[in-house]
Amino acid sequence: MDVASSVVLPLAAGLVLAAVAGLRAFLPLAVLGLAGRMGWIGLGPDFTWLSSTPALLAFWSASVAELLGDKVPVVDHALDTVGSVLRPIAGALALAAVTTHAGPLWTTVLAIVVGGSAAGVVHLGKASARLGSSALSLGIANPLLSVVEDLASGGLAILAVLVPVLALVLLALLAFGAWRLVRRLASAAGGANATAVRPAGP
């Protein structure tokens, strides 16, 4: 087995899935478990439970609930609050499941430092974008942002399994675009708040 198939591809897939967990905690685990069940991706010996029937039912049910709940005002913010804990854990789990070739020590380090951090950074960006959107549109635009996140997370999760390197390149491009969007929303929200609290002139 060459280095690309044993190291680079699993690492790329795990990194993308971890980042996706920052948007949707359960979707990457659901896709990963199904892919493992179908033999499309290799799961480490300690992570084959992800492809079990109970795990698949749990992850896919939780994914649907998260996708629907994220479209409901107030519920979406509650999910983001809970997600600040769940999403880094899901990201670490997704990366660990496909990088066990590195050995227990490095798998753990990669999972916590890289996987958890990737999910955490994406989650913070998502939460910031939602706050900016809420300030500018009074929450009206949040469901639309949620649909965009659904499409991005679903597409990237599938590509991570089928074409990991392409998924990683697309992730980098999307991350750059999202970073610029978050900056603009944060700047606009800051300007709107400053205008709202500015005392009226004589």
N, C-alpha and C positions, 0 to 999 in steps of 0.2 A: 504494500500500500504506500503510495507516494505521499510527500509532505502536504501537497495541496488538498488531497481528499481526506487525509487523516488529521490535519491541523487547521489549515486555512479555511476550508469550507465550513467545518463545524463551528469554528470561532466566529466567522462572518454571520452564519445563521443565528448563533446564540446571541450575538451582539444586537442584531436587528430585532429579534424576538424580545430581548430585554428592553430595548427602546420602545417597542410597541406596547409593552406592559405599562409604560408611563402614561399611555393614553387609555388603554383598556386592560385592566388587571387580569382578567380571566381569558380573554380571547387568544392571546399567544399560547397559553397552556392548553386550551382546547384544540387549537390547530396543531400544536406540537404532539399532543396525545393521539389525535386522529392520524397524523402523518406517521407516527411510530407504529400505530396499529396496522396501517396499510403498507408498511415497509419502505416508506419514502425517505425516512431519516432514521439514523441510528440513535437509540437512547442508551445511556449508560446502564449497566446492570442494576444499579440501585434506583433507577428512575423508570423502569419498565412499568411501574404501577400507573404512570401517567396515561398509558394506553389501555388500561383496564376499563371494563364497562362501567363500573361505578364512578371512576374518575371522569370518564368522558361525559356521562350524564350530568355529573355535578358541575363540571367546567362549562359545558355548553349551556346548561340551564342558567348558571350565574352570568354567562356572557350575554344571553338574551335579556336577562333582568337588568344588567348594567347598561346595555344599549338603549333599552326603553326608558329606564329611569333617568338617563342623562339628558333626555329631551324634556323633562318636566322641571319647570322653575323651582327653585329651593332644593329639590331632590338632587339636582346636578351639583350644587355646592356641597351638599351633605356627602355625596359620593366622592368629591374631591378631598374633603376632609378625611374621610376613612381611607381614601386612596393614598394619602401621604404615608401611610404605614404599609398598606397591602401591596401597592405597586412596586416599590423597591424589592419586597420579598418575592413577588412573582417574577420580576426581572432576574433576580439572582437564581431562582429555581430554574427558569428557562435556559439560562446560560450554562448552569451546572449540568443540566440533563444531557447536553450534547458535547461537553468538553471533558468527559471523564478520562479520555486518553492521556490527559496531562498528569494524571495521578491525583490522589486525594488532596494533597496539600495545595497544588497549583489550581486544581479545580475549585477548591474552597476560596482561595484568594481571588481568582478571576470572577467567581460568582458574586462575592461580596463587594469587592472594589470596583470591578468593571460593570457587571450586570446590575447590581443594586444602584450604583451611581448613574448609569445610563437611564434607568427607569425613573430615578429620582429627578434628574435634570429635566427630562421630558415632561414629567408630571408638573414640576414647578413652572415650566414654560406654558403648559396647558392652563394651569390655574391662573397665571398672570394674564393670559389672553382672555379668559373668561371674565376676570375682574374688569379688564379694559372694555370688553364688549358690554358687560352689564352697566358700566358707568355711561357709555355712549348711547346705548340703545334701550336702556332700562330692562335688559334681559331678553328683548324681543329677538335679537340676532343669535342668541345662544343655541337654540335648536339647530339653526343652519350650520353653525360652527361644529356642533355635535355630529351632524351628518357627514361633514367633511372629514372629521376625525375618524368616523366609522369606516369611510372609504379608504383613508390612508392606512389605518391600522389593519384592516382586513387584507388589503392588497399587499402591504409589506409583509404581513405574517405568511401569506401564501408564497410570495416570492422568496422569502427567507428559507423556506423548505425546498422549493424547486430550483431557484437560481440565486444562491446566497450572495455572490459577489455583486450581481446586478442590484439586489435588494439593498446592499450596503451603500452602493453609489447613490441610489435613489434616496436613501435615508439621509445621506449627507446633503444632498440638494434640498430636500424638504426641510431639514433642520435649519439650513441657512435662510430659506424663505420664511420659515416660521419665526426665526429670530428677528428678522426685519419687521415682520408683522407685529410681533409682541412689542417691539420698541415703539412702533408707530401708535399702537393702541394705548400703551402706557403713557406716551407723551400726550396723546389727545385727551386721555382721561385726566391726566394731571392738569392740563389746560382748562378742561371743563370744570374741574373742582375748584381751581383758582378763581375762575370767573364767578362761580356760584357763591363763594365766600367773600368776594371783594365788596366792600361797602359801597353803597351808591354815592355818587358825587353830589355836591351841593346843587 
